[in-house]
Amino acid sequence: MIVGFSYGSIRITPPYFGAKAIGYWEAMMLRKPYRKRGIGDEMTRQLMNWWRSRKVCLFEGERLVNNCNAERNFERLGFKIELVKYRREA
C-alpha cells in the first residue's frame, strides 16, 4: 500500500542569474494515519539527497498559507521563508 509521496524537479536559473540548478519541491502527501511518524521528513531527505547527487545548489518549495503541517515540515528540515505571494481575483 502506498502511504504517501513526495516529488520535485530541477530548474535551471536564467544565465543572468548564473544558470544554477535549483531543486524545486513540487508536492508531498501523506495519509493521515501515517503522519507524525517521521515518514514525511524521510521522504523529503531522500528527495534532497537526489538533488544533491545532481549538483543542485539550492532547494525551494511552496505551501499554502493555511497548511500548518507543511510549514512545520519546512521549518524542521531547515527551510527559511523568503517570499510571500499575494493574489486577488480580477
C-alpha positions in Angstrom: 0.0 0.0 0.0 1.3 3.5 -0.9 1.0 5.7 2.2 2.3 8.9 0.6 4.5 10.6 -2.0 6.9 13.4 -2.3 8.3 14.7 -5.6 10.3 17.5 -7.0 12.1 18.8 -10.1 15.3 20.6 -11.1 15.0 24.1 -12.5 17.9 26.0 -14.1 18.0 29.7 -13.4 18.4 32.0 -16.4 22.0 32.8 -17.5 21.9 36.3 -16.0 21.3 34.6 -12.6 24.2 32.2 -13.1 22.4 29.2 -14.8 22.3 27.5 -11.4 20.4 24.2 -10.7 17.6 24.7 -8.2 15.8 21.8 -6.6 12.1 22.6 -6.5 9.9 20.7 -4.1 6.6 20.2 -6.1 4.4 18.4 -3.6 4.1 15.9 -0.8 1.1 14.0 0.5 1.0 11.5 3.4 -2.2 9.7 4.5 -3.3 10.9 7.9 -2.7 7.6 9.8 0.9 7.8 8.8 1.6 11.4 9.7 3.8 12.4 12.7 6.0 9.3 12.3 8.9 10.9 10.5 7.9 9.4 7.2 7.4 12.8 5.5 10.7 14.0 6.8 12.4 10.9 5.4 10.8 11.3 2.0 12.0 14.9 1.9 15.5 13.9 2.9 15.6 11.3 0.1 14.4 14.0 -2.4 17.1 16.4 -1.1 19.8 13.6 -1.4 18.6 13.1 -5.0 19.0 16.8 -5.8 22.5 16.9 -4.2 23.5 13.9 -6.3 22.7 16.1 -9.3 24.7 19.1 -8.1 21.7 21.2 -7.1 22.9 24.3 -5.1 19.5 25.5 -3.6 16.2 23.9 -2.5 12.9 25.7 -2.9 9.3 24.9 -2.2 5.9 26.5 -1.7 3.0 25.9 0.7 -0.5 27.3 1.1 -0.6 29.9 3.9 -3.1 27.8 5.9 -1.2 24.5 5.6 0.4 24.4 9.1 1.7 20.8 8.6 3.7 21.9 5.6 5.0 24.9 7.5 6.3 22.8 10.4 7.8 20.3 7.9 9.7 23.0 6.0 11.0 24.6 9.3 12.0 21.2 10.7 14.1 20.5 7.6 15.9 23.9 7.7 13.9 25.8 5.1 13.5 29.6 5.7 10.7 31.8 4.4 12.0 34.0 1.6 9.0 35.2 -0.4 5.3 36.0 0.4 3.0 35.9 -2.6 -0.3 37.9 -2.8 -3.2 37.2 -5.1 -6.5 38.9 -5.8 -9.3 38.0 -8.2 -9.9 40.4 -11.0 
